[in-house]
C-alpha cells in the first residue's frame, strides 16, 4: 500500500457519470472502489443537470462535473475537462489518464495527453454503436476522433474481442488488453435464489434491460412478443431502461394492442435491477450492434437464461447450444428477425432442461471471467505497468502482420516481448493508408510518425530509408534517441527494380551509378550516421553498412529469432511432393528460375508441386511465365498469407527453396529450419551464417539452374538425406532463440 498522499492519481475522463448509469459508469465505479487503497481516482465528467454538485466526494473517488448543467455540457468537456484537469495536476507526481469509451470524455483525455506527453494514457473501449457509426458518424468526426485517441493512447483495453479488433482496424498497433465489464456476483446471486414466475404458476415474463435506442433492437423484441401472444396469451414483457426511442416503442406497442402485456419501467436504480431480473423467465436483447452487452452477464448472474444476436461483443458471452452442445450459455436469434426471435423464446420457455443448462453454464462463466474483483486486478496491472514504464519505444516499419517478411515478423516479436521487460511499445506502419496514392500515403505515414514520436523516448526504424528518414527527422526535432535496423541496401534494391542496376550487391557497393541511385545512397548514409545505434542481423550486413561509411562501433549484430508455435493440419496430398518458396516477388529473389526448372523436375518426380508465397512487382511476369510453361496446375502463387498459414505450408513441405541474389538474414529460412524442413538456398549474403553446405541444407550459386535442380531432386528422391538435413537444421535453429535476441536488444535500449 502507498503512503498517505503518495498514491498515484488516475484522472478518469468520462462523458457521463452518476446518476447517469451505463456499462462504462458502472465499470468506473466498481474498479475504483476496489482499487482506492492503491490509487486515488479523480473522475472528470459533464454536469448535464443543474441540480448536480460540481464537486462530489464519493466512496470510489472525487467526481468533478464541468459545464452549465444542460445536455450540451458533453460537447464542452474536451475544453472544460482539460482546464479542470490542469487545476488538479499541480503537485501530483504520478498521474495516469483513463479515457472511457469512444466519447467526448476520452477525447478530452487524448487532448490532455497531447499536451502532457509524459503522462501515460489508457483508453478503454466500451463502444456499442457499430462499425458504420464509427466510420461515418457525425459527418466523419467520430472516425477522426477515434484515430486521434488511438494515436495518443499508450495502452488500449476493450471489453470485447470485437472492440479490440476495431481498434486494430483503425490503425492501433500497441500494448492492449481484453478486460470485460463485470458484475457484482454477491448482489445478483442473492436475486438468483428467488423463484421465477413460471415456477409459481404466474404469467411467464420476458425482460430486457436496454437503453432505448435503435441499436438495441427493442422494436424487434416487441414484434416478436406480438407473435408470442398468439400462442401464450398470458405472457408479459418488462422493458427496463429509457432513451430517445421510448415514444416510438410505446406507439408500436399500442399498434400491436399490447398495452396490457408490455410494461415500460424507465430507468431504475441499479441496486434494484437484481430484483426485476429475478422475476423474469428469459432475458432478451436482439441487438443490431453491441460493444459487449453487460446486461447479458447480469442476467446470467441472476439466474436468467439469455437470448442475443451474433454481433459484436455478444460473441464473447453467448455460446449457442447448436455449436457447443452441453456447454451453451445462451441462444442466438437472427438479427432483425422477429419470428426467429419468437421461436427462440418459445424454446427456452418450453425446454426447461436447456434453460437450466444455460443458467448453470452461464453462472460458471460469469464466476470465471466477469468477477469485478478479478477485473479490478486486471486494471491494476495495466495502471501499474504504465506507471513503471522504463522507456517508451516507437517501432516504425513499412510492413506488419498479416504481411509476410522479416521486418513484419521481427516487429511483432518486439511488440509482444518488450513490454515484459518494462518497456512501453507502439508500432507505426502504413496500415489502411496503403490504399491511397503513394505521395498521400507517405505524407500521412510521415505525419503520423512525427506526431507519435512526441510521446516516445526511442524511435526504432526497421529500415534506413522508408522508415529511417522520417524517424531521423522526428528524432532530430523532438530530441529523441534513434535506432535503425538495417536488413538490406535500399539503394541497391531500388536500383535493380527501377534504375537498371544489374550487379549483385557485393559488386554494387564498389561502383558508381546514376544520380538517383547515388542520391539514395546518400540518404542511407545520412540516416545511418544520424542513428545512435544500428542493429543488423548478420556479420555480412555489418560489412555492408561499414561500406556506407558508418563506424563499426556503432553497429551491433543481433541475429533474428524464430518464435515457434505449433502448426495445424498439414496441406500435403499423400501422393504429392511439395516445394515451397517465399518472399517478396522481386527480381533478386529468382522465382522465375524456379519456375523455369520445374518442367525438368516434373520429368523425374511427376507428382511435385511448387508453391510460391508472397506478392510484389514481379507477380504478373511470373504468372505469364507459368502460363507459357503450361504449369498452371503445378505452380501456385498464393499471394500474401497470414503467418499461421505460411507455417502450415512449411510444415507440409518436402523442401524449402530460396534462390536469392541477396539475403541479409532470411527469416523465411530460419522458420523453415525451426520446423525441420530441408533447405536449398544460395551462398549469398548472410545465408552461410545460417546454413553450412551439406549439413543444415544445400548452398548453390544464384540462378544456378543445374545446381538448384540437382539439389532439389536429391532431397525429393532421398528421404534419408532429407531427414538428416531437416534434423540438423532444426537443431541449429535453437541457437537463434527469441529470449537471446530480446535480451541483447534490451541492453541496447537501456
PyMOL commands that set and color helices and strands:
alter all, ss='L'
color gray80, all
select helices_A, chain A and resi 23-35+73-89+104-115+131-152+161-169+185-192+197-200+214-216+218-231+246-255+270-278+294-301+312-316+338-350+352-369+372-387+406-421+431-435+438-455+468-478+490-498+505-508+515-530+539-547+552-554+587-589+591-604+619-628+643-652+667-675+687-690+705-717+719-733+738-749
alter helices_A, ss='H'
color red, helices_A
select strands_A, chain A and resi 8-13+39-46+55-58+61-66+95-100+120-125+155-158+176-178+205-209+236-240+262-266+282-284+305-309+331-333+392-396+424-428+458-461+481-486+533-536+555-557+577-582+608-613+635-639+655-658+679-682+698-700
alter strands_A, ss='S'
color yellow, strands_A
deselect
rebuild
show_as cartoon
